């Protein structure tokens, strides 16, 4: 893993000569954020050594390098999921690369199903914590101390300071920002009614198929993390909304201006 990460980092550095401060992982329907970046370089995943390739509709598949009001950013247009057939080390590989490119703060977005009755479709929620229900752990196996410690402290997976700043900005920007705990499942099926009940019983507010592995690996390398989720469908104890991926993308698209505005300002004013 170490050799692969260094090979990829060296390739990207030679291509871009760019040292980003912030890494952004753009989830389903949120790829338009790159329009807020003054773009310097774009590298398709297919050209990057050791990089997987995104196979999901709504995930374009490129690393975008540039600035937001002078802050250097690298954004992933499209992420990788365990359900696509990749193992967790492949899913989280770009996070390791980001760290060794210079990234210290990771911003992650996703689309999720809500179980909190205070939520509605189209809401944007800051992730305050997560519950890992994925069947494989991204740190399972040999631990390379050059990346981080064997046992990772997960008492603050999502930065309290960045969360507090986000809520300050939301008031200023007139964004109705929710907060909640995210539960990560394997997918790719949407949840059954019984599974929604389980998610709620376990104390989570929303559920999705990403984010948790990336944040675990980021914290392994002592990166500060901020997570935001767009609620694209709802399930409660008595009813479950029928949903398909196109509807998820459509709901995410409607919320995208708020997410973009929040992330853009969080970076610019940090």
Backbone torsions as a table, in degrees:
resi	resn	phi	psi	omega
1	UNK	NA	-44.9	-179.5
2	UNK	-57.2	-48.0	-178.1
3	UNK	-63.3	-40.7	179.5
4	UNK	-64.3	-44.3	179.1
5	UNK	-61.2	-45.5	-178.6
6	UNK	-65.6	-38.3	177.1
7	UNK	-60.8	-45.1	-179.0
8	UNK	-67.0	-43.6	179.2
9	UNK	-61.6	-44.3	179.6
10	UNK	-62.9	-40.4	177.5
11	UNK	-60.5	-48.7	-177.1
12	UNK	-65.4	-41.5	179.1
13	UNK	-62.4	-40.9	179.5
14	UNK	-66.2	-32.4	-179.0
15	UNK	-79.0	-32.6	-169.8
16	UNK	-118.0	-29.1	-172.8
17	UNK	48.8	49.1	-171.5
18	UNK	-131.5	131.1	-179.8
19	UNK	-116.4	95.0	-177.3
20	UNK	-74.3	147.1	175.9
21	UNK	-93.8	-30.8	-175.6
22	UNK	-122.5	139.8	171.4
23	UNK	-112.5	137.3	179.9
24	UNK	-127.8	126.1	175.8
25	UNK	-106.5	116.0	-174.3
26	UNK	-95.4	122.1	-178.2
27	UNK	-85.4	-169.9	-175.8
28	UNK	-52.8	124.8	175.0
29	UNK	76.1	6.2	-174.5
30	UNK	-114.4	16.5	-176.7
31	UNK	-67.2	-15.3	-178.4
32	UNK	-67.8	-10.0	179.0
33	UNK	-56.1	-29.2	-177.9
34	UNK	-62.8	-18.1	176.8
35	UNK	-68.6	-18.8	178.8
36	UNK	-86.9	-4.6	-177.7
37	UNK	-98.9	134.4	169.1
38	UNK	-77.7	99.8	-166.8
39	UNK	-77.2	132.4	176.6
40	UNK	-104.8	-40.5	-178.2
41	UNK	-146.5	148.2	171.8
42	UNK	-130.7	123.9	178.2
43	UNK	-118.6	111.0	175.1
44	UNK	-61.7	143.5	-179.8
45	UNK	-56.5	-33.0	-176.8
46	UNK	-63.7	-20.0	-178.2
47	UNK	-95.7	-9.2	-173.3
48	UNK	-94.7	123.5	179.9
49	UNK	-56.8	136.3	174.5
50	UNK	72.4	-1.7	-178.9
51	UNK	-80.2	136.6	169.6
52	UNK	-69.6	177.7	178.2
53	UNK	-125.7	129.9	-179.4
54	UNK	-69.6	136.4	-177.1
55	UNK	-116.1	6.4	-172.0
56	UNK	-100.8	136.7	175.9
57	UNK	-56.8	134.1	-178.7
58	UNK	94.5	-3.1	178.6
59	UNK	-117.9	108.9	-169.4
60	UNK	-73.2	-42.5	176.5
61	UNK	97.2	57.7	177.2
62	UNK	-155.7	151.1	169.7
63	UNK	-93.9	127.3	-178.5
64	UNK	-114.7	123.2	-179.0
65	UNK	-109.9	137.2	177.9
66	UNK	176.6	-162.3	-176.7
67	UNK	-127.8	152.1	170.0
68	UNK	-125.2	107.8	-176.4
69	UNK	46.9	48.0	174.7
70	UNK	87.7	-12.6	178.9
71	UNK	-86.5	128.7	-177.2
72	UNK	-81.7	130.9	-171.8
73	UNK	-131.9	144.2	163.9
74	UNK	-121.9	127.9	-177.9
75	UNK	-118.0	136.0	174.4
76	UNK	-91.5	112.7	172.5
77	UNK	-85.4	88.3	-175.7
78	UNK	105.1	130.6	179.1
79	UNK	-113.5	179.8	179.2
80	UNK	-114.5	143.4	-176.3
81	UNK	-121.3	148.5	176.0
82	UNK	-58.8	-37.2	-177.0
83	UNK	-69.0	-15.1	177.3
84	UNK	-74.6	-10.5	-179.8
85	UNK	109.6	-5.6	176.5
86	UNK	-76.4	151.1	172.0
87	UNK	-84.1	170.6	-173.3
88	UNK	-65.3	-28.3	178.7
89	UNK	-69.8	-33.4	175.2
90	UNK	-72.3	-41.8	179.9
91	UNK	-57.0	-40.0	-174.1
92	UNK	-98.2	-0.7	-178.1
93	UNK	-53.1	-44.8	-179.3
94	UNK	-61.0	-30.3	178.8
95	UNK	-66.1	-40.4	177.4
96	UNK	-63.9	-41.0	178.5
97	UNK	-62.7	-44.7	179.2
98	UNK	-56.4	-44.6	-179.2
99	UNK	-56.5	-45.4	-175.9
100	UNK	-84.2	-4.2	167.7
101	UNK	-83.7	-17.4	178.3
102	UNK	127.8	-5.0	-176.2
103	UNK	-68.2	131.5	176.3
104	UNK	-113.7	-19.8	-179.0
105	UNK	-126.6	126.8	-177.7
106	UNK	-112.2	128.2	177.1
107	UNK	-113.4	125.4	-173.8
108	UNK	-123.6	131.7	175.5
109	UNK	-119.4	155.2	177.0
110	UNK	-155.9	172.2	170.0
111	UNK	-109.9	140.2	-177.1
112	UNK	-144.8	164.4	174.1
113	UNK	-93.7	132.9	-177.3
114	UNK	-94.3	142.8	173.0
115	UNK	-121.5	-9.9	177.6
116	UNK	-75.4	121.4	-177.3
117	UNK	-63.4	-15.1	176.9
118	UNK	-79.3	-9.6	178.3
119	UNK	-88.6	158.4	168.1
120	UNK	-141.1	162.0	179.8
121	UNK	-59.1	131.6	-178.9
122	UNK	99.7	-10.0	176.9
123	UNK	-67.2	153.2	175.0
124	UNK	-114.1	126.8	-176.9
125	UNK	-123.7	131.4	171.4
126	UNK	-76.0	133.5	179.4
127	UNK	-84.5	120.3	-179.1
128	UNK	-95.1	-22.0	-178.1
129	UNK	-167.9	170.0	176.2
130	UNK	-140.6	162.6	173.5
131	UNK	-120.3	123.3	-176.1
132	UNK	-93.0	108.8	176.8
133	UNK	-116.5	19.9	176.9
134	UNK	-72.0	147.0	-175.5
135	UNK	-78.3	-10.2	177.2
136	UNK	-133.0	137.7	-179.6
137	UNK	-94.5	134.0	-176.5
138	UNK	-65.9	-16.0	-179.8
139	UNK	-104.1	8.0	178.8
140	UNK	-64.6	141.7	178.6
141	UNK	102.6	-165.8	-178.0
142	UNK	-58.7	135.3	176.1
143	UNK	-101.6	124.8	175.5
144	UNK	-93.1	112.0	-175.8
145	UNK	-62.2	-17.0	177.9
146	UNK	-68.3	-23.5	175.6
147	UNK	-86.9	-43.0	-176.4
148	UNK	171.5	-179.8	-175.1
149	UNK	-74.3	159.4	177.0
150	UNK	-57.9	-47.9	-177.6
151	UNK	-111.4	118.4	-172.3
152	UNK	-97.3	130.6	174.9
153	UNK	-72.6	117.9	-178.9
154	UNK	-111.4	28.8	-179.6
155	UNK	-69.0	-23.1	177.5
156	UNK	-139.8	72.3	-178.6
157	UNK	-64.8	-33.6	179.1
158	UNK	-114.4	128.9	-171.8
159	UNK	-60.4	120.3	177.0
160	UNK	-64.7	-35.8	179.6
161	UNK	-65.8	-44.4	179.3
162	UNK	-68.1	-37.7	177.0
163	UNK	-61.8	-45.7	179.9
164	UNK	-61.1	-41.3	178.2
165	UNK	-63.4	-39.1	179.6
166	UNK	-61.7	-40.8	179.7
167	UNK	-70.6	-34.1	173.7
168	UNK	-61.7	-47.1	-179.4
169	UNK	-65.0	-38.9	-179.0
170	UNK	-59.4	-40.4	177.2
171	UNK	-62.5	-45.2	-178.5
172	UNK	-65.1	-37.7	-175.6
173	UNK	-91.7	2.0	179.4
174	UNK	59.8	44.5	176.8
175	UNK	-105.8	125.9	178.0
176	UNK	-79.3	91.5	-172.4
177	UNK	-97.7	124.9	176.3
178	UNK	-95.6	177.7	173.8
179	UNK	-142.8	159.6	179.2
180	UNK	176.4	174.4	179.2
181	UNK	-96.4	133.5	-176.9
182	UNK	-104.7	133.0	176.3
183	UNK	-110.0	129.1	-177.6
184	UNK	-99.8	122.0	174.6
185	UNK	-115.4	163.1	-175.6
186	UNK	-66.2	-44.8	-171.4
187	UNK	73.7	-172.2	8.4
188	UNK	-90.1	3.2	178.5
189	UNK	-73.1	144.9	168.6
190	UNK	-69.4	159.2	-170.7
191	UNK	-73.2	147.9	171.7
192	UNK	-78.7	169.2	176.9
193	UNK	-59.7	-40.8	179.2
194	UNK	-65.0	-37.0	178.7
195	UNK	-69.3	-38.0	174.3
196	UNK	-60.5	-41.2	177.3
197	UNK	-61.7	-40.6	178.5
198	UNK	-62.2	-45.8	-179.9
199	UNK	-57.0	-45.9	-179.6
200	UNK	-66.4	-42.1	-179.1
201	UNK	-63.6	-30.9	-179.7
202	UNK	-78.9	-7.4	175.5
203	UNK	98.7	11.5	178.8
204	UNK	-92.2	160.3	179.1
205	UNK	-105.6	-21.8	-179.8
206	UNK	-153.7	163.5	-174.1
207	UNK	-140.1	140.8	179.1
208	UNK	-155.2	-170.6	-170.0
209	UNK	-121.8	23.3	-176.2
210	UNK	-149.6	-161.8	167.4
211	UNK	71.5	-51.5	-175.9
212	UNK	-56.6	-49.4	179.8
213	UNK	-60.6	-41.3	-178.2
214	UNK	-64.3	-41.0	-179.0
215	UNK	-69.0	-39.0	177.3
216	UNK	-58.8	-46.9	-178.4
217	UNK	-68.8	-37.2	176.7
218	UNK	-62.1	-42.9	179.0
219	UNK	-69.0	-31.1	174.8
220	UNK	-56.4	-33.5	-178.7
221	UNK	-102.4	15.3	174.7
222	UNK	62.8	35.2	173.3
223	UNK	-88.1	143.0	176.5
224	UNK	-81.3	135.4	-172.7
225	UNK	-122.0	142.4	172.3
226	UNK	-131.1	130.5	-178.8
227	UNK	-124.9	138.9	177.9
228	UNK	-135.8	138.3	-174.9
229	UNK	-124.6	134.0	172.9
230	UNK	-94.4	125.2	179.9
231	UNK	-81.0	109.8	-173.0
232	UNK	-104.3	-11.4	175.3
233	UNK	-159.5	164.0	-176.3
234	UNK	-129.6	146.2	172.7
235	UNK	-140.1	136.4	176.2
236	UNK	-130.7	-169.0	-171.9
237	UNK	-71.1	-18.8	-175.5
238	UNK	-115.8	-16.6	-172.2
239	UNK	-147.3	146.9	175.6
240	UNK	-132.9	129.1	-179.8
241	UNK	-76.9	131.1	173.7
242	UNK	-67.5	135.1	-175.1
243	UNK	-146.9	148.1	171.6
244	UNK	-130.5	173.6	-172.6
245	UNK	-64.9	-34.4	178.1
246	UNK	-61.7	-39.3	179.0
247	UNK	-68.6	-36.5	176.0
248	UNK	-61.3	-45.8	-179.9
249	UNK	-63.2	-38.9	-179.4
250	UNK	-66.0	-43.0	178.6
251	UNK	-65.7	-39.6	178.4
252	UNK	-65.3	-37.6	-179.5
253	UNK	-63.4	-39.1	-179.9
254	UNK	-66.3	-35.0	-179.7
255	UNK	-84.6	-12.5	-172.7
256	UNK	-54.8	-41.5	179.8
257	UNK	-57.7	-38.0	178.9
258	UNK	-68.0	-43.1	-179.8
259	UNK	-64.0	-45.0	179.8
260	UNK	-61.0	-44.8	-179.0
261	UNK	-62.9	-41.5	-179.5
262	UNK	-65.6	-50.3	-177.1
263	UNK	-65.5	-42.6	179.8
264	UNK	-57.5	-46.4	-179.2
265	UNK	-72.9	-33.3	177.7
266	UNK	-61.8	-40.6	178.3
267	UNK	-72.3	-48.0	-174.4
268	UNK	-62.6	-32.9	-173.3
269	UNK	-108.0	7.3	-179.2
270	UNK	-70.3	NA	NA
